[in-house]
Amino acid sequence: MSKIPRDREIELAWAAGFMDGEGHICARGRKDYYTPLFKLSACQVDPQVLHRLKMAIDIGKVYGPTIRKEPQQPIYQFVITGKEAILAYYKLYPYLSPVKQAQGNTALEKVKAHKKLPKRLGKGQLPLDERIYPWPLLA
């Protein structure tokens, strides 16, 4: 395993701390015939924080603003799904708290255990194949 540069390691640790407090890790599926998607997300009223998160992880998109009812402020959302979310989770894993690690591992188990594959593979949806998904954290 290659050594991570100190500045990069600090940013990944910051990103993990942010995801611990503000983020969400889950496996989402729309219908039974869809493979659940592994997803990392976070919402904020300040998009700059989410753009820093995106830069720290090197993957993901920031969406928004979503205009909500007054007096609430517009909200922005950072999202990563599918294989990219799993890779991001692996980057953050060493710095995440045990609670967030368990949440991520549970979501990975749901994706791995799903037997039905989608009829069509959409963006971010991949067949469950050991050659595509690395599963060392679940062993």
VENUR-V493292 format. One record per pair of residues at least 12 apart in sequence whose C-alpha atoms are under 10 Angstrom apart, sorted by the first residue. I is the first residue (numbers start at 1). J is the second residue. D is the distance in whole Angstrom. If there is no record, write none. Layout:
[[I	J	D] [I	J	D]]
This chain:
[[7	56	10] [8	56	7] [8	57	9] [9	56	9] [9	91	10] [9	92	10] [9	95	9] [10	56	9] [10	95	10] [11	52	9] [11	53	8] [11	55	9] [11	56	5] [11	57	8] [11	92	10] [12	53	9] [12	55	10] [12	56	6] [12	57	7] [12	58	10] [12	88	10] [12	91	7] [12	92	6] [12	93	10] [12	94	9] [12	95	7] [12	96	10] [13	56	9] [13	91	10] [13	92	7] [13	93	9] [13	94	8] [13	95	5] [13	96	8] [14	52	10] [14	53	8] [14	56	8] [14	92	9] [14	95	9] [14	96	10] [15	49	10] [15	50	10] [15	52	8] [15	53	6] [15	54	9] [15	55	9] [15	56	6] [15	57	7] [15	91	10] [15	92	7] [15	95	9] [15	96	9] [16	53	9] [16	56	10] [16	57	9] [16	89	9] [16	91	9] [16	92	5] [16	93	8] [16	94	9] [16	95	6] [16	96	5] [16	97	8] [16	100	9] [17	92	9] [17	95	7] [17	96	7] [17	97	8] [17	100	10] [18	42	9] [18	49	9] [18	50	10] [18	53	8] [18	96	9] [19	40	8] [19	41	8] [19	42	7] [19	53	9] [19	92	9] [19	96	8] [19	97	10] [19	100	8] [20	95	9] [20	96	6] [20	97	7] [20	98	10] [20	99	8] [20	100	6] [20	101	9] [21	42	10] [21	97	10] [21	100	9] [22	41	9] [22	42	6] [22	43	7] [22	44	8] [23	40	7] [23	41	6] [23	42	4] [23	43	7] [23	44	10] [23	78	9] [23	79	10] [23	100	9] [24	39	8] [24	40	6] [24	41	5] [24	42	6] [24	43	9] [24	79	10] [24	100	9] [24	103	9] [24	104	9] [25	38	8] [25	39	6] [25	40	5] [25	41	7] [25	42	9] [25	80	10] [25	81	10] [25	85	9] [25	86	10] [25	89	9] [25	100	8] [25	101	9] [25	102	10] [25	103	6] [25	104	6] [25	105	9] [25	106	9] [25	107	7] [25	108	10] [26	38	6] [26	39	5] [26	40	7] [26	41	9] [26	81	10] [26	85	10] [26	103	7] [26	104	7] [26	105	9] [26	106	8] [26	107	5] [26	108	8] [26	110	9] [26	111	10] [27	39	6] [27	40	9] [27	81	9] [27	82	9] [27	103	10] [27	104	9] [27	106	8] [27	107	5] [27	108	7] [27	109	9] [27	110	7] [27	111	6] [28	81	9] [28	82	10] [28	107	9] [28	110	9] [28	111	9] [29	111	9] [31	118	10] [32	114	9] [32	115	10] [32	116	7] [32	117	9] [32	118	9] [33	114	10] [33	115	9] [33	116	6] [33	117	6] [33	118	5] [33	119	7] [33	120	10] [34	114	9] [34	115	10] [34	116	7] [34	117	6] [34	118	5] [34	119	8] [34	120	9] [34	121	9] [34	122	9] [34	125	8] [34	127	10] [35	82	10] [35	110	10] [35	111	7] [35	112	9] [35	113	10] [35	114	7] [35	115	8] [35	116	7] [35	117	6] [35	118	6] [35	119	10] [35	121	9] [35	125	7] [35	126	8] [35	127	7] [35	128	8] [36	82	9] [36	107	9] [36	108	9] [36	110	7] [36	111	5] [36	112	9] [36	113	10] [36	114	7] [36	116	10] [36	117	9] [36	118	9] [36	125	8] [36	126	9] [36	128	10] [37	80	10] [37	81	6] [37	82	5] [37	83	8] [37	85	9] [37	86	10] [37	107	9] [37	108	9] [37	110	9] [37	111	7] [37	124	7] [37	125	6] [37	126	8] [38	80	8] [38	81	6] [38	82	5] [38	83	7] [38	84	9] [38	85	6] [38	86	7] [38	89	10] [38	104	9] [38	107	7] [38	108	7] [38	109	10] [38	110	9] [38	111	7] [38	112	10] [38	124	9] [38	125	9] [39	79	7] [39	80	6] [39	81	4] [39	82	7] [39	83	9] [39	84	9] [39	85	6] [39	86	8] [39	88	10] [39	89	9] [39	104	9] [39	107	8] [39	108	10] [39	124	10] [40	60	9] [40	78	8] [40	79	6] [40	80	5] [40	81	7] [40	82	9] [40	84	9] [40	85	6] [40	86	9] [40	88	8] [40	89	8] [40	104	9] [41	60	9] [41	61	10] [41	62	10] [41	77	7] [41	78	5] [41	79	4] [41	80	6] [41	81	9] [41	85	9] [42	62	9] [42	76	8] [42	77	6] [42	78	5] [42	79	7] [42	80	10] [43	62	9] [43	63	9] [43	64	10] [43	75	7] [43	76	6] [43	77	4] [43	78	6] [43	79	9] [44	64	10] [44	65	10] [44	73	10] [44	74	9] [44	75	6] [44	76	5] [44	77	7] [44	78	8] [45	64	10] [45	65	8] [45	66	10] [45	72	9] [45	73	7] [45	74	6] [45	75	5] [45	76	6] [45	77	9] [46	65	10] [46	73	10] [46	74	9] [46	75	8] [46	76	7] [46	77	10] [47	62	8] [47	63	9] [47	64	8] [47	65	8] [47	75	8] [47	76	6] [47	77	8] [47	78	9] [48	62	10] [48	76	10] [49	76	10] [49	78	10] [50	62	7] [50	63	9] [50	76	8] [50	77	7] [50	78	6] [50	79	10] [51	77	10] [51	78	8] [53	78	8] [54	78	8] [54	79	9] [54	80	9] [56	88	10] [56	91	10] [56	92	10] [57	85	10] [57	87	9] [57	88	6] [57	89	9] [57	91	7] [57	92	8] [58	84	10] [58	88	8] [58	91	10] [59	79	9] [59	80	7] [59	81	10] [59	84	7] [59	85	8] [59	87	9] [59	88	7] [60	78	7] [60	79	6] [60	80	5] [60	81	8] [60	84	8] [60	85	8] [60	88	9] [61	77	8] [61	78	6] [61	79	6] [61	80	7] [61	81	10] [62	76	7] [62	77	6] [62	78	4] [62	79	7] [62	80	9] [63	75	9] [63	76	6] [63	77	5] [63	78	6] [63	79	8] [64	76	5] [64	77	6] [64	78	9] [65	77	8] [80	124	9] [81	123	9] [81	124	6] [81	125	8] [82	111	10] [82	123	8] [82	124	5] [82	125	6] [82	126	7] [82	133	10] [83	124	7] [83	125	8] [83	126	7] [83	132	8] [83	133	7] [83	134	9] [84	124	8] [85	124	9] [86	104	9] [86	107	10] [86	108	8] [86	133	8] [86	134	9] [86	135	10] [87	133	9] [87	134	9] [89	101	9] [89	104	8] [89	105	10] [89	108	10] [90	104	10] [90	134	10] [90	135	10] [90	136	10] [90	137	8] [93	105	10] [93	137	9] [101	137	10] [104	137	10] [105	135	10] [105	137	8] [105	138	7] [106	138	9] [108	133	10] [108	135	8] [108	137	9] [108	138	8] [109	135	9] [109	138	8] [111	128	8] [111	133	10] [112	127	10] [112	128	7] [112	129	9] [112	130	9] [112	133	9] [112	135	9] [112	138	10] [113	128	9] [114	128	8] [115	127	10] [115	128	8] [116	128	9]]
